[in-house]
C-alpha cells in the first residue's frame, strides 16, 4: 500500500485540472479510479445562483486534508489520493472540489472517495458563500452541522448494504428530537 497523496488548495483564478489529478492517481497496480467532482449549480432552494466564493485557512486546511487521507488509508486499501479545492469565485458549471482515489478494487476506491468528501465538508476550514441574483449568504455544510451537533445517523430497519458506500440511513426526525427533549425534561 502506497502513501502517496496530492493535496492542493488552488488560489483564486486557478481552475481544477481534473485530468491532472486522474493522471496522478493512475497506476498499473490500480484496477479502479473513483472520482468526485463538486460543481456550482445554478439554483438553490428556488434562488438563482450566480457563483460560489470560497475562503480557507490554507495551512490548517492542508493539514486536515492530509489527516483525512491518512484515515482513509487506514480503512481502505488505497493506492493514491488526489484532492483539490478552489478558492475565490467559482461560476456556475465549474468545479470547486475534486477528489480522485486509485485502488486495486472499486469498492475501496468508491468508499474512500465518499469518506474523503464527507470529511472534507465536515472538518476542513474552507468556507463557502453562495452568491444569488438577489443577495448572498455564507453557508454551513450539513456534514459540519451533523458532526457539531452530534446527530447520529441510524440505519433504516430492514435495509441491507446496497452500494459500495454504505447502508441506507436516516437522520432522527425533528419531532423525535422534541419527544426526547420532552421526556428528558419531565424526568
Secondary structure per residue as TSV (DSSP state, phi and psi in degrees):
chain	resnum	aa	ss	phi	psi
A	1	X	-	360.0	128.7
A	2	X	-	-87.0	160.9
A	3	X	-	-121.5	39.4
A	4	X	E	-89.4	122.1
A	5	X	E	-129.1	143.9
A	6	X	E	-120.3	113.0
A	7	X	E	-120.8	122.6
A	8	X	E	-135.2	128.2
A	9	X	E	-102.5	112.0
A	10	X	E	-88.3	124.1
A	11	X	-	-65.2	160.6
A	12	X	T	-49.8	136.8
A	13	X	T	93.4	-8.7
A	14	X	-	-104.6	121.0
A	15	X	-	-83.9	157.9
A	16	X	-	-74.9	122.6
A	17	X	-	-94.4	89.4
A	18	X	H	-54.9	-44.1
A	19	X	H	-63.0	-33.7
A	20	X	H	-57.7	-44.6
A	21	X	H	-76.0	-35.1
A	22	X	H	-66.0	-43.7
A	23	X	H	-60.7	-39.0
A	24	X	H	-61.1	-43.6
A	25	X	H	-83.6	-14.5
A	26	X	-	-61.6	140.9
A	27	X	-	-163.7	147.4
A	28	X	T	-62.0	-24.7
A	29	X	T	-78.3	-16.7
A	30	X	-	-92.1	124.6
A	31	X	S	-92.8	-5.9
A	32	X	E	-148.8	145.4
A	33	X	E	-129.2	116.3
A	34	X	E	-101.9	138.7
A	35	X	E	-132.9	156.1
A	36	X	E	-135.6	130.5
A	37	X	E	-124.6	114.4
A	38	X	E	-93.9	121.0
A	39	X	E	-119.9	157.9
A	40	X	-	-77.5	122.4
A	41	X	-	-93.2	165.0
A	42	X	S	-89.0	-12.6
A	43	X	E	-137.8	145.6
A	44	X	E	-143.4	117.4
A	45	X	T	49.0	47.1
A	46	X	T	78.8	2.1
A	47	X	E	-104.5	137.3
A	48	X	E	-74.4	121.4
A	49	X	E	-91.9	130.4
A	50	X	E	-91.9	-42.1
A	51	X	E	-168.1	166.3
A	52	X	E	-109.9	149.7
A	53	X	E	-126.4	131.2
A	54	X	E	-116.0	140.4
A	55	X	E	-129.7	156.3
A	56	X	E	-152.9	155.8
A	57	X	-	-93.9	93.1
A	58	X	H	-59.5	-47.8
A	59	X	H	-59.4	-41.5
A	60	X	H	-72.0	-38.6
A	61	X	H	-60.6	-41.6
A	62	X	H	-64.8	-43.2
A	63	X	H	-63.3	-42.9
A	64	X	H	-61.9	-44.2
A	65	X	H	-63.7	-39.0
A	66	X	H	-61.9	-42.2
A	67	X	H	-64.7	-40.5
A	68	X	H	-64.5	-40.4
A	69	X	H	-62.2	-41.5
A	70	X	H	-60.9	-43.4
A	71	X	H	-63.2	-40.5
A	72	X	H	-61.8	-42.4
A	73	X	H	-64.9	-30.0
A	74	X	H	-76.3	-16.8
A	75	X	H	-105.4	-23.7
A	76	X	S	-135.9	155.0
A	77	X	-	-84.4	92.3
A	78	X	E	-108.6	141.8
A	79	X	E	-91.4	-65.6
A	80	X	E	-133.4	153.3
A	81	X	E	-131.7	136.8
A	82	X	E	-129.0	131.5
A	83	X	E	-132.3	128.3
A	84	X	E	-132.8	138.6
A	85	X	E	-137.9	130.8
A	86	X	E	-81.5	152.7
A	87	X	-	-117.4	162.0
A	88	X	E	83.5	-164.5
A	89	X	E	-73.5	139.5
A	90	X	E	-129.2	104.5
A	91	X	E	-65.9	164.2
A	92	X	T	-54.2	134.4
A	93	X	T	90.3	-11.5
A	94	X	S	-96.5	156.4
A	95	X	E	-83.6	131.7
A	96	X	E	-104.2	-30.4
A	97	X	E	-140.4	139.9
A	98	X	E	-140.7	135.1
A	99	X	E	-129.6	134.7
A	100	X	E	-131.0	134.7
A	101	X	E	-133.6	128.1
A	102	X	E	-107.3	144.7
A	103	X	E	-153.7	164.8
A	104	X	S	-65.8	-43.7
A	105	X	S	-119.9	149.0
A	106	X	H	-63.1	-35.8
A	107	X	H	-58.4	-46.3
A	108	X	H	-62.4	-44.2
A	109	X	H	-64.2	-45.1
A	110	X	H	-66.1	-44.8
A	111	X	H	-63.3	-43.5
A	112	X	H	-65.1	-39.6
A	113	X	H	-61.8	-45.4
A	114	X	H	-63.3	-44.5
A	115	X	H	-57.5	-46.4
A	116	X	H	-61.1	-46.3
A	117	X	H	-69.7	-39.4
A	118	X	H	-62.9	-44.3
A	119	X	H	-69.5	-37.3
A	120	X	H	-57.2	-51.1
A	121	X	H	-66.2	-29.5
A	122	X	H	-85.2	-27.7
A	123	X	H	-129.5	-19.8
A	124	X	S	-83.8	133.8
A	125	X	-	-75.2	72.1
A	126	X	E	-125.7	126.2
A	127	X	E	-113.4	143.3
A	128	X	E	-119.0	132.2
A	129	X	E	-113.7	127.9
A	130	X	E	-93.4	127.9
A	131	X	E	-107.4	118.5
A	132	X	E	-105.1	170.7
A	133	X	T	-66.9	-19.3
A	134	X	T	-124.1	25.7
A	135	X	E	147.4	-171.0
A	136	X	E	-150.8	157.4
A	137	X	E	-153.3	139.0
A	138	X	E	-74.2	137.2
A	139	X	E	-113.6	140.9
A	140	X	-	-98.0	139.2
A	141	X	-	-76.4	142.3
A	142	X	H	-60.7	-33.5
A	143	X	H	-63.4	-38.5
A	144	X	H	-66.3	-45.3
A	145	X	H	-62.3	-41.5
A	146	X	H	-62.7	-43.7
A	147	X	H	-66.5	-43.9
A	148	X	H	-63.9	-43.9
A	149	X	H	-84.7	-5.7
A	150	X	T	69.6	25.7
A	151	X	-	-65.8	140.6
A	152	X	-	-108.9	127.9
A	153	X	E	-84.5	127.8
A	154	X	E	-107.7	138.7
A	155	X	E	-63.1	142.8
A	156	X	-	-73.2	131.6
A	157	X	T	-59.2	134.6
A	158	X	T	84.4	-5.7
A	159	X	-	-87.9	144.2
A	160	X	-	-114.5	162.9
A	161	X	-	-59.9	119.6
A	162	X	-	-113.0	-9.8
A	163	X	B	-142.9	172.9
A	164	X	T	-67.3	-17.7
A	165	X	T	-99.3	12.4
A	166	X	B	116.5	178.8
A	167	X	-	-82.0	167.3
A	168	X	-	-65.0	142.4
A	169	X	E	-131.6	160.5
A	170	X	E	-141.1	147.6
A	171	X	E	-92.4	141.0
A	172	X	-	-53.5	129.9
A	173	X	-	-70.5	154.2
A	174	X	H	-56.6	-41.8
A	175	X	H	-61.5	-38.2
A	176	X	H	-63.9	-37.0
A	177	X	H	-61.4	-43.3
A	178	X	H	-64.2	-42.3
A	179	X	H	-61.5	-43.1
A	180	X	H	-64.2	-43.0
A	181	X	H	-62.7	-41.8
A	182	X	H	-63.0	-44.9
A	183	X	H	-62.0	-42.4
A	184	X	H	-68.1	-35.2
A	185	X	H	-76.7	-21.5
A	186	X	H	-87.9	-7.8
A	187	X	-	-92.0	360.0
